Amino acid sequence: MTFIWKSFFVCLGLLSLSSCVISHSFVLTNNPVGSKQIVIDYSNVDTKQGVTYHQAIKQGNISKIGLVERKTVSYFFFTRETMVVRGE
């Protein structure tokens, strides 16, 4: 392999390891936080199309949402999204 190709692959490897973006957000309501909690994960490798409030309420059997924590971590080609819903 020539020096140019080796340099290209090294730069591509470093770029894929170093490009990380983290987003973290909270949504608060006037309802009490409650004792029920559900955690839903999503990555762009999965067949699902993201996480939704409706999906979390349905899986966690939650009638009133108190707190929603949403975290997104994005790498060069990979994204992972996590939603934590707490409520009654």
N, CA, C and O of each residue as an XYZ file, in Angstrom:
352
protein
N       0.834     -1.177      0.000
C       0.000      0.000      0.000
C       0.884      1.248      0.000
O       1.958      1.267      0.601
N       0.437      2.227     -0.647
C       1.210      3.457     -0.695
C       0.975      4.278      0.567
O       0.047      4.025      1.336
N       1.824      5.248      0.751
C       1.748      6.121      1.917
C       0.427      6.895      1.953
O      -0.122      7.128      3.030
N      -0.078      7.286      0.805
C      -1.327      8.056      0.740
C      -2.504      7.221      1.239
O      -3.332      7.720      2.001
N      -2.587      5.966      0.823
C      -3.691      5.109      1.256
C      -3.605      4.818      2.751
O      -4.625      4.816      3.441
N      -2.400      4.573      3.253
C      -2.231      4.333      4.680
C      -2.657      5.566      5.476
O      -3.342      5.451      6.492
N      -2.254      6.721      5.016
C      -2.631      7.962      5.693
C      -4.144      8.176      5.657
O      -4.734      8.623      6.641
N      -4.764      7.861      4.534
C      -6.212      8.005      4.402
C      -6.940      7.130      5.415
O      -7.857      7.601      6.087
N      -6.547      5.865      5.534
C      -7.215      4.958      6.460
C      -6.946      5.326      7.918
O      -7.823      5.158      8.765
N      -5.764      5.817      8.218
C      -5.474      6.257      9.579
C      -6.330      7.480      9.922
O      -6.898      7.547     11.012
N      -6.426      8.429      9.018
C      -7.260      9.614      9.254
C      -8.735      9.250      9.389
O      -9.430      9.806     10.239
N      -9.216      8.336      8.572
C     -10.609      7.889      8.664
C     -10.877      7.204      9.995
O     -11.924      7.421     10.605
N      -9.946      6.385     10.448
C     -10.090      5.722     11.742
C     -10.114      6.705     12.893
O     -10.936      6.578     13.801
N      -9.224      7.686     12.868
C      -9.204      8.696     13.922
C     -10.454      9.565     13.899
O     -10.966      9.942     14.953
N     -10.939      9.879     12.727
C     -12.155     10.669     12.600
C     -13.351      9.933     13.171
O     -14.182     10.540     13.846
N     -13.456      8.639     12.915
C     -14.602      7.875     13.405
C     -14.566      7.706     14.916
O     -15.618      7.551     15.536
N     -13.397      7.732     15.520
C     -13.300      7.600     16.970
C     -13.483      8.929     17.693
O     -13.892      8.951     18.854
N     -13.193     10.006     17.037
C     -13.175     11.285     17.727
C     -14.442     12.112     17.550
O     -14.581     13.131     18.227
N     -15.351     11.742     16.698
C     -16.537     12.565     16.457
C     -17.699     12.062     17.295
O     -18.503     11.254     16.831
N     -17.785     12.533     18.516
C     -18.835     12.119     19.447
C     -19.627     13.344     19.881
O     -19.048     14.344     20.307
N     -20.936     13.268     19.774
C     -21.819     14.352     20.202
C     -22.802     13.777     21.212
O     -23.441     12.756     20.961
N     -22.916     14.442     22.356
C     -23.830     13.980     23.399
C     -24.865     15.069     23.647
O     -24.525     16.232     23.864
N     -26.122     14.674     23.612
C     -27.217     15.579     23.906
C     -28.019     14.983     25.054
O     -28.370     13.803     25.028
N     -28.306     15.793     26.052
C     -29.034     15.309     27.223
C     -30.099     16.338     27.566
O     -29.782     17.514     27.747
N     -31.339     15.923     27.658
C     -32.415     16.865     27.960
C     -33.409     16.263     28.939
O     -33.556     15.044     29.031
N     -34.088     17.139     29.668
C     -35.113     16.740     30.628
C     -36.414     17.462     30.309
O     -36.410     18.609     29.861
N     -37.520     16.778     30.543
C     -38.843     17.387     30.431
C     -39.542     17.138     31.763
O     -39.724     15.992     32.173
N     -39.929     18.214     32.431
C     -40.612     18.122     33.714
C     -42.066     18.511     33.553
O     -42.397     19.395     32.761
N     -42.937     17.851     34.304
C     -44.352     18.208     34.318
C     -44.746     18.557     35.757
O     -43.922     18.453     36.665
N     -45.977     18.962     35.967
C     -46.466     19.263     37.322
C     -46.878     18.001     38.061
O     -47.237     18.079     39.236
N     -46.842     16.859     37.427
C     -47.195     15.603     38.078
C     -46.042     15.130     38.963
O     -44.888     15.478     38.711
N     -46.342     14.338     39.999
C     -45.265     13.788     40.817
C     -44.411     12.815     40.000
O     -44.891     12.198     39.050
N     -43.139     12.690     40.385
C     -42.227     11.822     39.638
C     -42.692     10.379     39.691
O     -42.614      9.679     38.681
N     -43.165      9.917     40.819
C     -43.744      8.589     40.918
C     -42.721      7.490     41.096
O     -41.516      7.736     41.164
N     -43.232      6.264     41.171
C     -42.376      5.115     41.459
C     -42.102      4.250     40.238
O     -41.217      3.395     40.281
N     -42.836      4.451     39.154
C     -42.641      3.642     37.952
C     -41.575      4.271     37.057
O     -41.479      5.492     36.935
N     -40.784      3.407     36.440
C     -39.730      3.885     35.542
C     -39.580      2.899     34.391
O     -39.608      1.685     34.596
N     -39.422      3.426     33.186
C     -39.186      2.594     32.003
C     -38.017      3.202     31.231
O     -37.936      4.420     31.073
N     -37.125      2.355     30.758
C     -35.970      2.787     29.966
C     -36.095      2.159     28.585
O     -36.234      0.942     28.459
N     -36.046      2.997     27.548
C     -36.136      2.519     26.169
C     -34.878      2.964     25.436
O     -34.510      4.138     25.467
N     -34.223      2.013     24.776
C     -33.014      2.299     23.994
C     -33.307      2.157     22.520
O     -34.165      1.376     22.110
N     -32.577      2.930     21.726
C     -32.686      2.862     20.273
C     -31.318      3.145     19.686
O     -30.618      4.053     20.136
N     -30.939      2.381     18.696
C     -29.733      2.708     17.927
C     -30.100      2.625     16.455
O     -31.067      1.955     16.092
N     -29.338      3.300     15.606
C     -29.683      3.310     14.190
C     -29.456      1.960     13.533
O     -29.758      1.793     12.352
N     -28.929      0.989     14.277
C     -28.773     -0.367     13.757
C     -30.080     -1.142     13.922
O     -30.358     -2.072     13.166
N     -30.886     -0.748     14.927
C     -32.171     -1.425     15.178
C     -33.141     -1.170     14.032
O     -32.932     -0.291     13.197
N     -34.210     -1.967     14.018
C     -35.230     -1.792     12.979
C     -36.292     -0.782     13.387
O     -37.074     -0.341     12.545
N     -36.338     -0.401     14.679
C     -37.310      0.588     15.138
C     -36.932      1.959     14.599
O     -35.811      2.161     14.132
N     -37.843      2.877     14.662
C     -37.607      4.222     14.138
C     -37.533      5.246     15.251
O     -38.111      6.326     15.122
N     -36.846      4.948     16.334
C     -36.707      5.910     17.418
C     -37.582      5.538     18.600
O     -38.306      4.542     18.575
N     -37.499      6.355     19.628
C     -38.300      6.129     20.822
C     -39.310      7.256     20.944
O     -39.024      8.403     20.598
N     -40.488      6.920     21.437
C     -41.559      7.907     21.553
C     -42.155      7.849     22.960
O     -41.997      6.859     23.675
N     -42.840      8.925     23.344
C     -43.523      8.962     24.633
C     -44.598      7.885     24.701
O     -44.740      7.205     25.717
N     -45.348      7.734     23.623
C     -46.426      6.747     23.594
C     -45.879      5.339     23.815
O     -46.468      4.550     24.554
N     -44.774      5.032     23.186
C     -44.152      3.720     23.332
C     -43.721      3.495     24.791
O     -43.911      2.403     25.326
N     -43.151      4.508     25.428
C     -42.704      4.385     26.811
C     -43.879      4.224     27.769
O     -43.830      3.400     28.682
N     -44.934      5.010     27.563
C     -46.117      4.915     28.425
C     -46.755      3.536     28.303
O     -47.167      2.944     29.300
N     -46.834      3.040     27.100
C     -47.453      1.737     26.860
C     -46.644      0.605     27.494
O     -47.213     -0.281     28.131
N     -45.325      0.631     27.323
C     -44.488     -0.445     27.871
C     -44.368     -0.378     29.389
O     -44.284     -1.413     30.050
N     -44.361      0.833     29.949
C     -44.191      0.986     31.388
C     -45.476      1.039     32.177
O     -45.445      1.130     33.404
N     -46.610      0.982     31.496
C     -47.919      1.054     32.146
C     -48.000      2.313     33.031
O     -48.390      2.244     34.196
N     -47.624      3.452     32.454
C     -47.610      4.727     33.153
C     -48.802      5.561     32.682
O     -49.028      5.725     31.483
N     -49.565      6.089     33.657
C     -50.730      6.897     33.288
C     -50.432      8.401     33.337
O     -51.009      9.166     32.564
N     -49.535      8.835     34.238
C     -49.164     10.248     34.356
C     -47.643     10.367     34.319
O     -46.950      9.776     35.147
N     -47.132     11.125     33.368
C     -45.690     11.310     33.235
C     -45.240     12.404     34.193
O     -45.836     13.480     34.246
N     -44.173     12.116     34.957
C     -43.618     13.105     35.865
C     -42.304     13.686     35.368
O     -42.061     14.884     35.511
N     -41.458     12.851     34.789
C     -40.137     13.280     34.343
C     -39.718     12.436     33.145
O     -39.890     11.217     33.145
N     -39.169     13.086     32.130
C     -38.646     12.389     30.959
C     -37.203     12.825     30.770
O     -36.903     14.017     30.697
N     -36.322     11.852     30.691
C     -34.901     12.106     30.467
C     -34.534     11.485     29.125
O     -34.735     10.290     28.907
N     -34.003     12.296     28.239
C     -33.666     11.825     26.888
C     -32.193     12.090     26.630
O     -31.720     13.215     26.795
N     -31.466     11.051     26.223
C     -30.023     11.171     25.985
C     -29.699     10.615     24.608
O     -30.129      9.515     24.261
N     -28.944     11.371     23.826
C     -28.538     10.952     22.488
C     -27.018     11.036     22.396
O     -26.423     12.068     22.707
N     -26.397      9.941     21.965
C     -24.955      9.898     21.738
C     -24.749      9.554     20.271
O     -25.228      8.526     19.791
N     -24.031     10.424     19.563
C     -23.794     10.218     18.132
C     -22.301     10.098     17.873
O     -21.520     10.972     18.250
N     -21.923      9.027     17.237
C     -20.567      8.835     16.760
C     -20.578      9.090     15.265
O     -21.572      9.581     14.731
N     -19.504      8.770     14.590
C     -19.374      9.086     13.171
C     -20.503      8.457     12.342
O     -21.151      9.158     11.565
N     -20.747      7.158     12.493
C     -21.796      6.472     11.727
C     -22.860      5.853     12.624
O     -23.770      5.205     12.107
N     -22.792      6.017     13.917
C     -23.622      5.283     14.863
C     -24.293      6.257     15.824
O     -23.650      7.183     16.320
N     -25.576      6.055     16.086
C     -26.325      6.890     17.018
C     -27.062      6.000     18.006
O     -27.680      5.009     17.616
N     -26.997      6.354     19.285
C     -27.754      5.634     20.310
C     -28.593      6.649     21.070
O     -28.088      7.670     21.536
N     -29.883      6.352     21.187
C     -30.826      7.227     21.876
C     -31.455      6.459     23.028
O     -31.883      5.318     22.858
N     -31.512      7.081     24.195
C     -32.094      6.461     25.385
C     -33.122      7.411     25.979
O     -32.868      8.607     26.116
N     -34.281      6.873     26.328
C     -35.321      7.664     26.970
C     -35.709      6.969     28.287
O     -36.013      5.776     28.309
N     -35.692      7.739     29.370
C     -36.123      7.250     30.675
C     -37.364      8.044     31.051
O     -37.326      9.272     31.128
N     -38.461      7.339     31.283
C     -39.726      7.980     31.654
C     -40.092      7.527     33.064
O     -40.126      6.333     33.361
N     -40.365      8.510     33.926
C     -40.771      8.223     35.293
C     -42.156      8.826     35.515
O     -42.460      9.915     35.029
N     -42.982      8.101     36.255
C     -44.326      8.603     36.521
C     -45.139      7.657     37.361
O     -44.609      6.728     37.971
N     -46.418      7.897     37.389
C     -47.393      7.090     38.165
C     -48.088      6.123     37.256
O     -48.940      5.357     37.705
